[in-house]
Amino acid sequence: MKHKRITTEPLIVGTAFLLALAIGSSLMLAMGKSPAHVWWAMLSRVVSNDYNLTQVAYRATTLVCTGLAVGLAMDVGMFNIAAEGQMTAGVLAAAVLGAALPAGTPSALAIPLCLLAAASAGGAVGGSIGALKVLRGAHEVISSVMLNALIAAVALWAGNSLLFTNGTTRSETIINNAQLPCLGAPGSAANAMAFIALGLALGLTWLRSRTAWGQTWRLTGQAPAVARALGSNTKRTTILVMTASGALAGLAAGNLVLGHHHAFEEGLGRGLGLLGIAVALVGQLEPLGIVAAAVVLSVLSVGGLAAADLVPKELSEMLQAVVILAIVVANPIVRRLTTRTSEAA
């Protein structure tokens, strides 16, 4: 009998969000609040407020970059938990170059150069992890943890010794022509990097599904023996994809440095690289799913702050954690049920 294949990803995500909604509502009830009132307040205060909307876009843009980095690495069977360090390397490189460029450098040159510097710095870290794995057998998680700590230490040393000015923890401001235009009112946190991040997700979707190169790197992760039998150099593919993964995380600097802060600051973006792992998992490792997950988690984060008069602001962080845990719980349950349904069909 021919089995009918059931697409599990939408079911997993839907089940997880229903579970997260139920758990979140229970937490609100425990605080003596009406879940319907709190959920509506969180959503309406984000949608109806321009500042909150820009904060969602700003936060989601960074998460898209780091989430895509994690998802791409998973395509070749690599667990990239160094997105935090890759992002920091990109932030440092973009800030240093952006401040060093002559003031008269045209935007058409300054912005691409800074983005290239950020991508190169992040890509160097990602490529190193891939090379250590395939050439020396070093586990990517161990090397990623070590590199995260090393890059954080180097960034702090560089800031204290070379970059921070006037007794602050902020470097010199990048030139005006290296700054990305904001979206909305002047001073808005959201910037043109949001469109670049969306373009990256669309481009990655096309590469994964419509090109021979995309099929090759995915086959490398799913069945490396088959990929080698078909003539693919799996070691080279892994290193190249990990380099691209690191470059995506490094490009978060476009949002953090070129788009908003316009300088390197101690702790800039801290935690968003690790949160990118959660975004990739919630998005089921699909580029457009990662975009949706980044937006949802950003709405929860900003909405929680907007509704701080109703519930503690820490609730928003709890809700993000609940969504992630719900994905972990729902994944095996839904896959088991859909497998049984397919076999019975």
C-alpha positions, 0 to 999 in steps of 0.5 A, spaced: 500 500 500 502 506 498 503 511 504 500 518 504 506 523 506 504 528 511 507 535 511 509 535 519 512 542 519 506 546 519 503 541 524 509 542 529 509 549 529 501 550 530 501 545 536 507 548 539 504 555 539 497 552 541 501 549 547 505 555 548 498 559 548 495 555 553 501 555 558 502 562 557 495 563 559 496 559 565 501 563 567 497 570 567 491 566 570 496 565 576 498 572 576 491 574 577 490 577 570 485 575 564 489 572 559 485 575 553 486 582 556 493 581 556 494 577 550 490 583 546 494 588 550 501 585 548 499 585 541 495 591 540 500 596 543 505 593 538 501 594 532 498 601 534 505 604 536 510 606 531 516 605 536 514 598 538 513 596 531 520 599 529 523 595 535 520 589 533 523 590 526 529 592 529 530 586 533 527 581 528 532 583 523 538 581 528 535 574 529 533 573 522 541 573 521 543 569 526 537 564 525 539 563 518 546 562 520 544 556 525 539 553 520 544 553 514 549 550 518 544 545 520 543 543 512 550 540 512 549 537 519 553 542 523 550 545 530 553 552 529 552 555 536 558 560 535 553 565 532 554 569 538 562 570 536 561 570 529 556 576 530 561 580 535 566 579 530 562 582 525 560 588 529 567 589 531 570 589 524 564 593 521 565 599 526 572 599 526 572 600 518 566 604 518 570 609 523 576 609 519 573 610 512 575 617 509 569 622 511 567 623 503 567 616 501 560 615 498 555 611 501 555 606 495 562 604 497 562 605 504 556 601 506 558 595 502 565 595 504 562 595 511 558 589 510 563 585 507 568 586 512 562 584 517 561 578 513 568 576 512 570 577 520 564 572 521 565 567 515 572 567 518 570 564 524 565 559 521 570 557 516 575 555 522 570 551 526 568 547 519 575 546 518 577 544 525 571 539 524 573 536 517 580 536 518 582 535 525 576 532 528 574 537 533 567 537 535 563 543 532 560 545 539 566 545 543 570 549 538 564 554 538 564 555 545 571 556 545 571 561 540 565 565 543 569 566 549 575 568 545 572 573 541 568 576 547 575 577 550 578 579 544 573 584 543 573 587 550 581 587 550 580 591 543 575 596 546 579 597 552 586 598 549 584 601 542 577 603 541 573 606 547 573 613 547 573 619 552 572 614 558 566 610 555 565 603 552 563 606 545 568 606 539 568 612 535 562 613 530 562 610 523 562 616 518 555 618 516 555 615 509 556 608 512 550 609 516 544 605 513 537 609 512 532 608 518 525 606 516 520 611 519 521 617 523 528 619 524 531 616 530 527 609 529 531 603 531 529 599 524 533 600 518 534 598 511 538 592 514 531 589 515 530 588 507 537 586 506 535 580 511 529 578 508 533 578 501 538 573 504 532 569 507 529 569 500 535 568 496 537 562 501 530 559 500 532 559 492 539 556 493 536 550 497 531 548 493 532 550 486 540 550 485 544 544 484 549 547 489 543 547 494 542 540 493 549 538 494 550 541 501 543 539 503 545 532 501 552 532 505 548 533 511 543 528 510 547 522 507 554 524 506 556 517 504 551 518 498 554 525 496 561 522 496 559 517 492 556 522 487 563 525 487 562 531 492 567 533 496 564 533 503 569 536 506 570 542 502 562 543 502 562 543 509 567 548 510 564 553 505 557 552 508 560 554 515 564 560 512 557 562 509 553 561 515 558 565 519 558 570 514 550 571 515 551 571 523 556 577 521 552 581 517 547 582 523 552 588 524 549 591 518 543 592 523 546 593 530 552 598 527 550 601 520 543 601 522 542 603 529 548 604 534 553 607 529 559 604 533 562 598 537 559 598 544 561 593 549 555 588 550 552 590 543 547 585 541 549 580 547 545 574 547 542 575 540 546 570 537 544 564 542 537 566 541 538 565 533 539 558 535 532 558 538 529 562 532 532 557 527 529 551 531 522 554 532 522 556 524 524 548 523 530 550 519 527 553 513 529 560 511 522 563 511 520 560 517 526 563 521 523 570 518 516 568 521 519 565 528 524 572 529 518 576 528 513 572 533 519 572 538 520 579 537 513 581 538 513 577 544 519 581 547 517 588 545 509 586 547 511 584 554 515 590 555 509 594 552 504 591 557 509 591 563 503 595 567 499 589 567 504 583 568 512 583 569 516 584 564 520 578 565 513 574 562 516 576 555 522 572 556 518 566 559 513 566 554 519 566 549 522 560 553 515 557 553 515 557 545 522 554 544 520 548 549 513 547 546 517 546 539 521 541 543 515 537 546 511 538 540 516 535 535 516 528 536 509 527 538 507 530 532 512 526 527 510 520 531 502 521 530 503 523 523 507 517 521 502 512 524 497 516 520 501 515 514 502 508 515 494 507 516 492 511 510 
